[in-house]
Amino acid sequence: MKTILDYFARVQALVSGLSGMETERYEEQVLSTVRGNLRMRLRFSDNSLLEVSEAVHIVGGSMVWLSYRYHYQRFDGSIVFRYDNTPHHPELSTHPEHKHKGASVQGASRPDMDRVIEEVREYLEEQKV
């Protein structure tokens, strides 16, 4: 990505390709051509919720996530998954990056937005069975 606006346009295209979803919040904060924050809140037809928060910086043409959180929960508020880089699990080899899946925590690197959306789709498909 060359600019933060390029990244935001890519995310917008991914989100607009989702069906059975309502955007409750979509906020882009452009701090400079290479730095910005993104916040999204997407509600799905089963009333599940995906919340995204990112602080992104482009350095030498490469994306660097200063902080991120991709939180997906069921209609009742229970966690399906959450990826974040809050430094509260130093025992994990990927510290500070990790993934909450239900009540468990495991080491995991930051997924790209395509993967986050794919995990949501997989969960929604499983629920149809």
C-alpha positions as CSV (number, residue, x, y, z in Angstrom):
1,M,0.0,0.0,0.0
2,K,1.2,3.4,-0.8
3,T,-1.2,5.5,1.2
4,I,-3.6,5.0,4.1
5,L,-6.4,6.0,1.7
6,D,-5.4,3.0,-0.5
7,Y,-5.8,0.7,2.6
8,F,-9.1,2.2,3.6
9,A,-10.4,1.7,0.1
10,R,-9.4,-1.9,0.2
11,V,-11.2,-2.5,3.5
12,Q,-14.3,-0.6,2.2
13,A,-14.4,-3.0,-0.8
14,L,-14.2,-6.1,1.4
15,V,-17.0,-4.8,3.7
16,S,-19.2,-3.8,0.8
17,G,-18.9,-7.4,-0.5
18,L,-20.6,-8.8,2.7
19,S,-24.2,-9.8,2.5
20,G,-26.7,-10.1,5.5
21,M,-24.8,-7.3,7.3
22,E,-25.5,-3.8,8.6
23,T,-22.8,-1.3,9.2
24,E,-23.4,0.3,12.6
25,R,-20.2,2.2,12.6
26,Y,-17.5,2.8,10.0
27,E,-15.0,5.5,10.9
28,E,-11.7,6.3,9.1
29,Q,-9.4,8.8,10.7
30,V,-6.6,10.0,8.4
31,L,-3.7,11.3,10.4
32,S,-1.4,11.7,7.4
33,T,-0.9,10.0,4.0
34,V,0.8,7.1,5.8
35,R,-1.0,6.9,9.1
36,G,-4.6,6.3,10.2
37,N,-7.1,4.7,12.5
38,L,-10.0,2.5,11.5
39,R,-13.0,1.6,13.6
40,M,-15.9,-0.6,12.4
41,R,-18.9,-2.2,13.9
42,L,-20.7,-4.7,11.7
43,R,-24.0,-6.5,12.7
44,F,-24.9,-9.7,10.9
45,S,-28.3,-11.2,10.2
46,D,-28.0,-13.6,13.2
47,N,-27.3,-10.5,15.4
48,S,-23.6,-11.5,15.8
49,L,-21.2,-8.5,15.9
50,L,-17.8,-7.8,14.4
51,E,-15.9,-4.9,15.9
52,V,-12.6,-3.8,14.4
53,S,-10.1,-1.2,15.7
54,E,-6.8,-0.6,14.0
55,A,-4.0,2.0,14.2
56,V,-2.0,1.7,11.0
57,H,1.3,3.2,9.8
58,I,2.9,2.7,6.4
59,V,6.7,2.5,6.6
60,G,8.6,2.1,3.4
61,G,5.5,0.9,1.6
62,S,4.8,-1.8,4.2
63,M,1.9,-1.8,6.6
64,V,2.7,-1.7,10.3
65,W,-0.2,-2.2,12.8
66,L,0.6,-0.2,15.9
67,S,-2.5,-1.7,17.6
68,Y,-5.3,-3.8,16.5
69,R,-8.4,-5.6,17.7
70,Y,-10.7,-7.9,15.7
71,H,-13.5,-9.0,18.0
72,Y,-16.4,-11.2,16.9
73,Q,-19.2,-12.2,19.2
74,R,-22.4,-14.1,19.2
75,F,-25.8,-12.4,19.7
76,D,-25.6,-13.1,23.4
77,G,-22.2,-11.4,23.8
78,S,-20.1,-14.5,24.1
79,I,-16.8,-14.4,22.2
80,V,-16.4,-16.4,19.0
81,F,-12.9,-15.0,18.5
82,R,-10.8,-11.9,19.2
83,Y,-7.3,-11.2,17.8
84,D,-5.4,-8.4,19.4
85,N,-1.9,-7.2,20.4
86,T,-2.6,-6.0,23.9
87,P,0.5,-7.1,25.8
88,H,-1.3,-9.1,28.5
89,H,-0.2,-12.7,27.7
90,P,3.6,-12.7,28.0
91,E,3.6,-16.5,28.3
92,L,2.7,-16.9,24.6
93,S,5.5,-17.2,22.0
94,T,3.7,-14.6,19.7
95,H,3.5,-12.0,22.6
96,P,2.0,-9.5,22.4
97,E,-0.1,-10.9,19.5
98,H,-2.7,-13.5,20.4
99,K,-6.1,-14.9,19.7
100,H,-9.0,-15.5,22.1
101,K,-11.3,-18.3,20.9
102,G,-14.2,-18.7,23.3
103,A,-12.6,-18.8,26.8
104,S,-9.1,-20.0,25.6
105,V,-6.1,-17.9,24.5
106,Q,-3.5,-19.0,22.0
107,G,-0.6,-17.5,20.2
108,A,-1.5,-16.1,16.9
109,S,-0.2,-13.5,14.5
110,R,-2.3,-10.6,13.2
111,P,-4.6,-11.9,10.4
112,D,-5.3,-9.7,7.5
113,M,-8.8,-8.3,7.0
114,D,-9.6,-11.0,4.4
115,R,-9.0,-13.7,6.9
116,V,-11.0,-12.0,9.7
117,I,-14.0,-11.8,7.3
118,E,-13.5,-15.4,6.2
119,E,-13.6,-16.6,9.8
120,V,-16.9,-14.7,10.3
121,R,-18.3,-16.3,7.1
122,E,-17.2,-19.7,8.3
123,Y,-18.9,-19.2,11.6
124,L,-22.1,-18.0,10.0
125,E,-22.1,-21.0,7.6
126,E,-21.6,-23.4,10.6
127,Q,-24.6,-21.9,12.3
128,K,-26.9,-22.7,9.4
129,V,-26.4,-26.4,9.8
